[in-house]
Amino acid sequence: MAKKTGVLLWVDLEMTGLSPEEDKILEVAGIATDWDLQELETFTAVVKVDEALMRRRMVGEFWEKNRASRDALMAQNADGQSAIAVEKALLDFVERNFDGTVYLAGNSIHQDRKFIEREWPELNKRLHYRMLDVSAWKIYFEGALHTHFVKPEEHRALDDIRGSIEELKCYLKKIS
């Protein structure tokens, strides 16, 4: 059996909103990378969510600015799977790519982690308590070094992860 070389599990979630108590995960993407930030494998899934909840929670300024993303997320909902099925598929993805420690990585990943803790407890158990959060790098580089990285704001999970990886690569080039 080939050695599993994943060390960072990049995750991005698209949710109906930002409240783990009231909102639900709609879409998840994951990318397993090595320490050189090279993609090893990708994962995407749609979680089927109650349509009434979507209509009730996906309102307001953010969703008005991002209508195309909202409409695409709502349209794909019919093809979604249960949260339990998606969690199982994610655990299989982790098993294929990681030995031992699994560090969660992403932009503002602490917010995604709150949803993972609530909706996918078995996946949460598999994740290390330490996380690589690109937004912490952003704060430092913008504040101290006046370096601004403009990431495309697609608000679609897989594209957002790739943008986060590119952002971290940009910051790492500045210090190497």
C-alpha positions in Angstrom: 0.0 0.0 0.0 1.3 3.5 -0.9 2.2 5.8 1.9 -0.5 8.4 2.6 1.1 11.9 2.2 -1.7 14.2 3.1 -0.9 16.6 6.0 -3.3 19.5 5.5 -7.0 19.0 5.0 -8.2 22.2 3.3 -12.0 22.6 3.8 -14.5 25.2 2.8 -18.2 25.0 3.6 -21.0 27.0 2.1 -23.8 27.4 4.6 -27.2 29.0 4.7 -25.7 31.5 7.1 -23.1 31.9 9.8 -24.9 30.6 12.9 -24.1 27.0 13.7 -27.2 26.8 15.8 -29.6 28.0 13.1 -27.9 27.4 9.8 -26.9 24.3 7.9 -24.1 23.2 5.6 -25.1 23.2 2.0 -21.8 22.4 0.2 -18.4 21.1 1.2 -15.1 20.8 -0.6 -11.9 19.4 0.6 -8.4 19.2 -0.8 -5.7 17.1 0.7 -2.3 18.6 0.3 1.3 17.9 1.4 3.5 20.5 3.1 4.4 22.0 -0.3 0.7 22.7 -0.8 0.5 20.3 -3.7 -3.0 18.9 -4.3 -3.2 15.2 -3.7 -6.9 14.6 -4.0 -10.1 16.7 -4.0 -13.5 16.1 -2.6 -16.9 17.9 -3.2 -20.4 17.1 -2.0 -23.8 18.7 -1.7 -25.8 18.4 1.5 -29.5 18.3 1.0 -31.1 20.9 3.3 -34.8 21.7 4.0 -35.9 24.2 1.3 -38.0 26.2 3.7 -34.8 26.7 5.9 -32.9 27.8 2.9 -35.5 30.3 1.9 -35.8 31.6 5.5 -32.0 31.9 6.2 -30.5 32.8 2.8 -31.7 36.4 2.9 -30.1 39.8 3.7 -27.3 41.9 2.3 -24.7 39.1 1.9 -27.1 36.9 -0.2 -28.3 39.9 -2.2 -24.7 40.7 -3.2 -24.1 37.1 -4.0 -27.3 36.1 -5.8 -25.6 33.9 -8.4 -24.0 31.8 -5.6 -27.2 31.7 -3.7 -29.2 30.6 -6.7 -26.6 27.9 -7.7 -26.6 26.5 -4.1 -30.4 26.4 -4.1 -30.6 24.8 -7.5 -28.1 22.0 -6.6 -29.9 21.2 -3.3 -32.3 18.7 -5.0 -29.2 16.5 -5.9 -27.8 16.6 -2.4 -27.1 13.8 0.0 -27.9 13.5 3.7 -25.4 15.1 6.2 -24.7 11.6 7.5 -23.8 10.3 4.0 -21.6 13.3 3.3 -19.8 12.9 6.6 -19.1 9.2 5.8 -17.7 10.2 2.4 -15.5 12.8 4.0 -14.2 10.2 6.5 -13.4 7.9 3.6 -11.6 10.8 1.9 -9.5 11.4 5.1 -8.8 7.7 5.4 -7.4 7.5 1.8 -5.1 10.5 2.2 -4.0 10.8 5.8 -2.0 8.8 8.3 -2.2 10.0 11.9 -2.6 13.7 12.4 -5.1 15.7 10.3 -4.7 19.4 10.4 -7.7 21.4 9.2 -6.7 24.4 6.9 -8.6 27.2 5.3 -9.6 30.8 5.5 -11.4 31.7 8.8 -11.5 27.9 9.3 -12.6 28.3 12.9 -16.0 29.2 11.6 -16.2 26.1 9.4 -15.0 24.0 12.4 -18.0 25.2 14.4 -20.3 23.6 11.8 -18.2 20.5 11.6 -18.4 20.1 15.4 -22.2 20.4 15.3 -23.1 18.5 12.1 -20.2 16.0 11.6 -19.0 14.8 15.1 -17.2 11.8 13.8 -15.2 13.9 11.3 -14.5 16.4 14.1 -13.0 13.6 16.3 -10.5 12.8 13.5 -9.3 16.4 13.2 -6.4 17.8 15.3 -7.2 20.7 17.6 -4.6 22.8 15.8 -5.6 24.5 12.6 -3.9 26.4 9.8 -5.9 29.6 9.3 -4.9 31.7 6.3 -6.9 34.7 7.7 -4.3 35.0 10.5 -1.6 35.4 7.9 -3.8 37.9 6.1 -4.1 40.1 9.3 -0.3 40.2 9.7 0.6 40.7 6.1 -2.0 43.5 5.6 -1.3 45.2 8.9 2.5 44.9 9.3 3.7 44.5 5.7 1.0 46.3 3.7 0.7 43.3 1.4 -2.8 42.8 0.1 -3.9 39.6 -1.6 -7.1 39.8 -3.6 -8.8 36.5 -3.6 -11.7 35.8 -6.0 -14.9 35.7 -4.0 -16.8 33.0 -5.8 -18.5 31.7 -2.6 -18.3 28.2 -4.0 -16.4 25.7 -1.8 -13.7 24.2 -4.1 -12.9 27.6 -5.8 -12.6 29.2 -2.4 -10.1 26.6 -1.1 -7.9 27.0 -4.2 -8.0 30.8 -3.6 -6.9 30.2 0.0 -4.0 28.0 -1.0 -2.9 30.6 -3.5 -3.1 33.3 -0.9 -0.9 31.3 1.6 1.6 30.6 -1.2 1.8 34.4 -1.9 2.5 35.1 1.8 5.1 32.3 2.0 7.0 33.7 -1.0 7.3 37.0 0.9 9.2 35.3 3.7 11.3 32.8 1.9 
